[in-house]
Amino acid sequence: MKRLFSVFSLAVRPLSLAVAAACLAPALAGAQKAPAPDGPAAWTGWLQGDMVRVLPEPAHTANARLRAELTGKGKLSSELKWKLSARVGYDLAYDNDYYLPGVRRQRSEVSLREAHVDWGRGDWELRLGRQHIVWGEMVGLFFADVVSAKDMRQFVLQDFEQLRIPQWAARVEYFKNDQHLD
């Protein structure tokens, strides 16, 4: 009976993932590559699905994840801008009996990514809210950015924007000629 369940899960779970992707894709398709916010708001988003199957015994699905993120940006005035983004995800791999109940709590994810307002006047800029703060960056590496929290649960390195965990913060920047004070 256990073998029958394994074969059944191989057929049904990818099908469930495909159906979920088909349902969410139209909602996000219209949001892709929105223009810069000239009006009140512009929305962008993405949908990602990935699956990993471990084959030597005990064979099991290690990852069958579907994630979606929606981001909105807009202007309240010439000096005041806003950004709001949220992410949802579900991993079907945790539905089987291979993982312990404590680990299965990782199967779903709903998170507020960024939620901040930007105010700028003259040489000054202020950002308040949940935001990514990058403490130095090299292309493809994290040598200087050791302060930002990161989600390293996946084996394959993801895009840095997906790895970084936004933090609640207030950030003030001053720009003058070639000088930048942060």
C-alpha positions as protocol buffer text, in pm:
chain_id: "A"
residue {
  index: 1
  type: MET
  ca { x: 0 y: 0 z: 0 }
}
residue {
  index: 2
  type: LYS
  ca { x: 289 y: 238 z: 77 }
}
residue {
  index: 3
  type: ARG
  ca { x: 432 y: 185 z: -275 }
}
residue {
  index: 4
  type: LEU
  ca { x: 92 y: 255 z: -429 }
}
residue {
  index: 5
  type: PHE
  ca { x: 72 y: 583 z: -235 }
}
residue {
  index: 6
  type: SER
  ca { x: 420 y: 682 z: -360 }
}
residue {
  index: 7
  type: VAL
  ca { x: 321 y: 620 z: -723 }
}
residue {
  index: 8
  type: PHE
  ca { x: -9 y: 804 z: -668 }
}
residue {
  index: 9
  type: SER
  ca { x: 168 y: 1104 z: -515 }
}
residue {
  index: 10
  type: LEU
  ca { x: 408 y: 1119 z: -811 }
}
residue {
  index: 11
  type: ALA
  ca { x: 113 y: 1155 z: -1047 }
}
residue {
  index: 12
  type: VAL
  ca { x: -117 y: 1380 z: -841 }
}
residue {
  index: 13
  type: ARG
  ca { x: 123 y: 1626 z: -677 }
}
residue {
  index: 14
  type: PRO
  ca { x: 283 y: 1761 z: -999 }
}
residue {
  index: 15
  type: LEU
  ca { x: -66 y: 1781 z: -1144 }
}
residue {
  index: 16
  type: SER
  ca { x: -180 y: 1985 z: -841 }
}
residue {
  index: 17
  type: LEU
  ca { x: 122 y: 2210 z: -883 }
}
residue {
  index: 18
  type: ALA
  ca { x: 43 y: 2262 z: -1252 }
}
residue {
  index: 19
  type: VAL
  ca { x: -323 y: 2340 z: -1177 }
}
residue {
  index: 20
  type: ALA
  ca { x: -224 y: 2593 z: -909 }
}
residue {
  index: 21
  type: ALA
  ca { x: 24 y: 2756 z: -1149 }
}
residue {
  index: 22
  type: ALA
  ca { x: -241 y: 2774 z: -1420 }
}
residue {
  index: 23
  type: CYS
  ca { x: -483 y: 2942 z: -1180 }
}
residue {
  index: 24
  type: LEU
  ca { x: -235 y: 3202 z: -1055 }
}
residue {
  index: 25
  type: ALA
  ca { x: -60 y: 3277 z: -1385 }
}
residue {
  index: 26
  type: PRO
  ca { x: -337 y: 3491 z: -1540 }
}
residue {
  index: 27
  type: ALA
  ca { x: -353 y: 3709 z: -1229 }
}
residue {
  index: 28
  type: LEU
  ca { x: 20 y: 3773 z: -1239 }
}
residue {
  index: 29
  type: ALA
  ca { x: 58 y: 3784 z: -1617 }
}
residue {
  index: 30
  type: GLY
  ca { x: -111 y: 4123 z: -1639 }
}
residue {
  index: 31
  type: ALA
  ca { x: 115 y: 4252 z: -1361 }
}
residue {
  index: 32
  type: GLN
  ca { x: 443 y: 4166 z: -1535 }
}
residue {
  index: 33
  type: LYS
  ca { x: 664 y: 4454 z: -1653 }
}
residue {
  index: 34
  type: ALA
  ca { x: 436 y: 4738 z: -1553 }
}
residue {
  index: 35
  type: PRO
  ca { x: 558 y: 5086 z: -1646 }
}
residue {
  index: 36
  type: ALA
  ca { x: 710 y: 5325 z: -1395 }
}
residue {
  index: 37
  type: PRO
  ca { x: 445 y: 5475 z: -1166 }
}
residue {
  index: 38
  type: ASP
  ca { x: 337 y: 5800 z: -1334 }
}
residue {
  index: 39
  type: GLY
  ca { x: -11 y: 5767 z: -1189 }
}
residue {
  index: 40
  type: PRO
  ca { x: -121 y: 5644 z: -849 }
}
residue {
  index: 41
  type: ALA
  ca { x: 30 y: 5292 z: -870 }
}
residue {
  index: 42
  type: ALA
  ca { x: 209 y: 5031 z: -1082 }
}
residue {
  index: 43
  type: TRP
  ca { x: 201 y: 4661 z: -998 }
}
residue {
  index: 44
  type: THR
  ca { x: 446 y: 4386 z: -1088 }
}
residue {
  index: 45
  type: GLY
  ca { x: 471 y: 4024 z: -986 }
}
residue {
  index: 46
  type: TRP
  ca { x: 620 y: 3685 z: -1050 }
}
residue {
  index: 47
  type: LEU
  ca { x: 530 y: 3319 z: -1018 }
}
residue {
  index: 48
  type: GLN
  ca { x: 789 y: 3048 z: -954 }
}
residue {
  index: 49
  type: GLY
  ca { x: 754 y: 2671 z: -936 }
}
residue {
  index: 50
  type: ASP
  ca { x: 1023 y: 2413 z: -872 }
}
residue {
  index: 51
  type: MET
  ca { x: 1033 y: 2043 z: -790 }
}
residue {
  index: 52
  type: VAL
  ca { x: 1305 y: 1811 z: -660 }
}
residue {
  index: 53
  type: ARG
  ca { x: 1266 y: 1434 z: -634 }
}
residue {
  index: 54
  type: VAL
  ca { x: 1520 y: 1223 z: -439 }
}
residue {
  index: 55
  type: LEU
  ca { x: 1557 y: 884 z: -611 }
}
residue {
  index: 56
  type: PRO
  ca { x: 1771 y: 642 z: -409 }
}
residue {
  index: 57
  type: GLU
  ca { x: 1575 y: 466 z: -138 }
}
residue {
  index: 58
  type: PRO
  ca { x: 1393 y: 606 z: 44 }
}
residue {
  index: 59
  type: ALA
  ca { x: 1265 y: 790 z: -261 }
}
residue {
  index: 60
  type: HIS
  ca { x: 1068 y: 1103 z: -175 }
}
residue {
  index: 61
  type: THR
  ca { x: 979 y: 1448 z: -302 }
}
residue {
  index: 62
  type: ALA
  ca { x: 1215 y: 1693 z: -138 }
}
residue {
  index: 63
  type: ASN
  ca { x: 1068 y: 2008 z: -289 }
}
residue {
  index: 64
  type: ALA
  ca { x: 749 y: 2082 z: -484 }
}
residue {
  index: 65
  type: ARG
  ca { x: 716 y: 2453 z: -423 }
}
residue {
  index: 66
  type: LEU
  ca { x: 500 y: 2717 z: -584 }
}
residue {
  index: 67
  type: ARG
  ca { x: 563 y: 3083 z: -490 }
}
residue {
  index: 68
  type: ALA
  ca { x: 412 y: 3411 z: -605 }
}
residue {
  index: 69
  type: GLU
  ca { x: 501 y: 3769 z: -520 }
}
residue {
  index: 70
  type: LEU
  ca { x: 310 y: 4087 z: -596 }
}
residue {
  index: 71
  type: THR
  ca { x: 468 y: 4434 z: -565 }
}
residue {
  index: 72
  type: GLY
  ca { x: 308 y: 4775 z: -592 }
}
residue {
  index: 73
  type: LYS
  ca { x: 483 y: 5112 z: -621 }
}
residue {
  index: 74
  type: GLY
  ca { x: 330 y: 5455 z: -638 }
}
residue {
  index: 75
  type: LYS
  ca { x: 352 y: 5827 z: -572 }
}
residue {
  index: 76
  type: LEU
  ca { x: 140 y: 6018 z: -324 }
}
residue {
  index: 77
  type: SER
  ca { x: 302 y: 6348 z: -423 }
}
residue {
  index: 78
  type: SER
  ca { x: 618 y: 6468 z: -596 }
}
residue {
  index: 79
  type: GLU
  ca { x: 812 y: 6415 z: -271 }
}
residue {
  index: 80
  type: LEU
  ca { x: 634 y: 6111 z: -124 }
}
residue {
  index: 81
  type: LYS
  ca { x: 647 y: 5757 z: -273 }
}
residue {
  index: 82
  type: TRP
  ca { x: 540 y: 5416 z: -141 }
}
residue {
  index: 83
  type: LYS
  ca { x: 615 y: 5048 z: -202 }
}
residue {
  index: 84
  type: LEU
  ca { x: 428 y: 4738 z: -84 }
}
residue {
  index: 85
  type: SER
  ca { x: 508 y: 4375 z: -163 }
}
residue {
  index: 86
  type: ALA
  ca { x: 385 y: 4040 z: -32 }
}
residue {
  index: 87
  type: ARG
  ca { x: 477 y: 3678 z: -103 }
}
residue {
  index: 88
  type: VAL
  ca { x: 278 y: 3356 z: -74 }
}
residue {
  index: 89
  type: GLY
  ca { x: 405 y: 3005 z: -123 }
}
residue {
  index: 90
  type: TYR
  ca { x: 319 y: 2641 z: -68 }
}
residue {
  index: 91
  type: ASP
  ca { x: 541 y: 2333 z: -79 }
}
residue {
  index: 92
  type: LEU
  ca { x: 351 y: 2012 z: -159 }
}
residue {
  index: 93
  type: ALA
  ca { x: 651 y: 1798 z: -56 }
}
residue {
  index: 94
  type: TYR
  ca { x: 568 y: 1849 z: 312 }
}
residue {
  index: 95
  type: ASP
  ca { x: 223 y: 1689 z: 267 }
}
residue {
  index: 96
  type: ASN
  ca { x: 366 y: 1336 z: 262 }
}
residue {
  index: 97
  type: ASP
  ca { x: 472 y: 1129 z: 566 }
}
residue {
  index: 98
  type: TYR
  ca { x: 845 y: 1153 z: 499 }
}
residue {
  index: 99
  type: TYR
  ca { x: 891 y: 1469 z: 709 }
}
residue {
  index: 100
  type: LEU
  ca { x: 833 y: 1501 z: 1083 }
}
residue {
  index: 101
  type: PRO
  ca { x: 540 y: 1721 z: 1196 }
}
residue {
  index: 102
  type: GLY
  ca { x: 775 y: 1996 z: 1318 }
}
residue {
  index: 103
  type: VAL
  ca { x: 935 y: 2021 z: 974 }
}
residue {
  index: 104
  type: ARG
  ca { x: 598 y: 2016 z: 798 }
}
residue {
  index: 105
  type: ARG
  ca { x: 521 y: 2362 z: 939 }
}
residue {
  index: 106
  type: GLN
  ca { x: 748 y: 2498 z: 664 }
}
residue {
  index: 107
  type: ARG
  ca { x: 502 y: 2392 z: 392 }
}
residue {
  index: 108
  type: SER
  ca { x: 323 y: 2728 z: 361 }
}
residue {
  index: 109
  type: GLU
  ca { x: 450 y: 3084 z: 360 }
}
residue {
  index: 110
  type: VAL
  ca { x: 268 y: 3416 z: 367 }
}
residue {
  index: 111
  type: SER
  ca { x: 490 y: 3716 z: 423 }
}
residue {
  index: 112
  type: LEU
  ca { x: 494 y: 4090 z: 395 }
}
residue {
  index: 113
  type: ARG
  ca { x: 812 y: 4163 z: 204 }
}
residue {
  index: 114
  type: GLU
  ca { x: 851 y: 4539 z: 174 }
}
residue {
  index: 115
  type: ALA
  ca { x: 619 y: 4809 z: 306 }
}
residue {
  index: 116
  type: HIS
  ca { x: 775 y: 5153 z: 316 }
}
residue {
  index: 117
  type: VAL
  ca { x: 732 y: 5519 z: 229 }
}
residue {
  index: 118
  type: ASP
  ca { x: 1006 y: 5738 z: 78 }
}
residue {
  index: 119
  type: TRP
  ca { x: 1025 y: 6111 z: 131 }
}
residue {
  index: 120
  type: GLY
  ca { x: 1279 y: 6328 z: -46 }
}
residue {
  index: 121
  type: ARG
  ca { x: 1348 y: 6699 z: -41 }
}
residue {
  index: 122
  type: GLY
  ca { x: 1657 y: 6867 z: -175 }
}
residue {
  index: 123
  type: ASP
  ca { x: 1966 y: 6664 z: -87 }
}
residue {
  index: 124
  type: TRP
  ca { x: 1787 y: 6453 z: 176 }
}
residue {
  index: 125
  type: GLU
  ca { x: 1597 y: 6124 z: 146 }
}
residue {
  index: 126
  type: LEU
  ca { x: 1412 y: 5938 z: 424 }
}
residue {
  index: 127
  type: ARG
  ca { x: 1273 y: 5583 z: 406 }
}
residue {
  index: 128
  type: LEU
  ca { x: 1050 y: 5444 z: 684 }
}
residue {
  index: 129
  type: GLY
  ca { x: 915 y: 5088 z: 705 }
}
residue {
  index: 130
  type: ARG
  ca { x: 1006 y: 4731 z: 616 }
}
residue {
  index: 131
  type: GLN
  ca { x: 1286 y: 4747 z: 359 }
}
residue {
  index: 132
  type: HIS
  ca { x: 1594 y: 4583 z: 211 }
}
residue {
  index: 133
  type: ILE
  ca { x: 1914 y: 4749 z: 332 }
}
residue {
  index: 134
  type: VAL
  ca { x: 2216 y: 4632 z: 136 }
}
residue {
  index: 135
  type: TRP
  ca { x: 2542 y: 4689 z: 322 }
}
residue {
  index: 136
  type: GLY
  ca { x: 2777 y: 4683 z: 24 }
}
residue {
  index: 137
  type: GLU
  ca { x: 2742 y: 4445 z: -265 }
}
residue {
  index: 138
  type: MET
  ca { x: 2957 y: 4265 z: -519 }
}
residue {
  index: 139
  type: VAL
  ca { x: 2801 y: 4111 z: -825 }
}
residue {
  index: 140
  type: GLY
  ca { x: 2708 y: 3752 z: -741 }
}
residue {
  index: 141
  type: LEU
  ca { x: 2868 y: 3752 z: -393 }
}
residue {
  index: 142
  type: PHE
  ca { x: 2780 y: 3845 z: -33 }
}
residue {
  index: 143
  type: PHE
  ca { x: 3127 y: 3947 z: 88 }
}
residue {
  index: 144
  type: ALA
  ca { x: 3029 y: 4292 z: 215 }
}
residue {
  index: 145
  type: ASP
  ca { x: 2659 y: 4230 z: 285 }
}
residue {
  index: 146
  type: VAL
  ca { x: 2698 y: 4034 z: 609 }
}
residue {
  index: 147
  type: VAL
  ca { x: 2447 y: 4240 z: 810 }
}
residue {
  index: 148
  type: SER
  ca { x: 2127 y: 4167 z: 614 }
}
residue {
  index: 149
  type: ALA
  ca { x: 1922 y: 3863 z: 718 }
}
residue {
  index: 150
  type: LYS
  ca { x: 1898 y: 3594 z: 448 }
}
residue {
  index: 151
  type: ASP
  ca { x: 1674 y: 3294 z: 385 }
}
residue {
  index: 152
  type: MET
  ca { x: 1918 y: 3014 z: 299 }
}
residue {
  index: 153
  type: ARG
  ca { x: 1674 y: 2718 z: 324 }
}
residue {
  index: 154
  type: GLN
  ca { x: 1705 y: 2625 z: -44 }
}
residue {
  index: 155
  type: PHE
  ca { x: 1999 y: 2424 z: -176 }
}
residue {
  index: 156
  type: VAL
  ca { x: 2022 y: 2615 z: -505 }
}
residue {
  index: 157
  type: LEU
  ca { x: 2124 y: 2980 z: -472 }
}
residue {
  index: 158
  type: GLN
  ca { x: 1829 y: 3203 z: -550 }
}
residue {
  index: 159
  type: ASP
  ca { x: 1818 y: 3562 z: -668 }
}
residue {
  index: 160
  type: PHE
  ca { x: 1952 y: 3798 z: -399 }
}
residue {
  index: 161
  type: GLU
  ca { x: 1623 y: 3987 z: -390 }
}
residue {
  index: 162
  type: GLN
  ca { x: 1449 y: 3661 z: -290 }
}
residue {
  index: 163
  type: LEU
  ca { x: 1716 y: 3564 z: -35 }
}
residue {
  index: 164
  type: ARG
  ca { x: 1723 y: 3888 z: 161 }
}
residue {
  index: 165
  type: ILE
  ca { x: 1473 y: 3925 z: 443 }
}
residue {
  index: 166
  type: PRO
  ca { x: 1353 y: 4285 z: 474 }
}
residue {
  index: 167
  type: GLN
  ca { x: 1391 y: 4457 z: 811 }
}
residue {
  index: 168
  type: TRP
  ca { x: 1188 y: 4728 z: 984 }
}
residue {
  index: 169
  type: ALA
  ca { x: 1405 y: 5038 z: 975 }
}
residue {
  index: 170
  type: ALA
  ca { x: 1437 y: 5412 z: 927 }
}
residue {
  index: 171
  type: ARG
  ca { x: 1699 y: 5515 z: 674 }
}
residue {
  index: 172
  type: VAL
  ca { x: 1823 y: 5869 z: 611 }
}
residue {
  index: 173
  type: GLU
  ca { x: 2050 y: 5955 z: 317 }
}
residue {
  index: 174
  type: TYR
  ca { x: 2222 y: 6280 z: 225 }
}
residue {
  index: 175
  type: PHE
  ca { x: 2353 y: 6348 z: -125 }
}
residue {
  index: 176
  type: LYS
  ca { x: 2580 y: 6643 z: -211 }
}
residue {
  index: 177
  type: ASN
  ca { x: 2792 y: 6654 z: -529 }
}
residue {
  index: 178
  type: ASP
  ca { x: 2999 y: 6332 z: -516 }
}
residue {
  index: 179
  type: GLN
  ca { x: 2932 y: 6275 z: -145 }
}
residue {
  index: 180
  type: HIS
  ca { x: 2681 y: 6028 z: -6 }
}
residue {
  index: 181
  type: LEU
  ca { x: 2608 y: 5995 z: 366 }
}
residue {
  index: 182
  type: ASP
  ca { x: 2390 y: 5703 z: 476 }
}
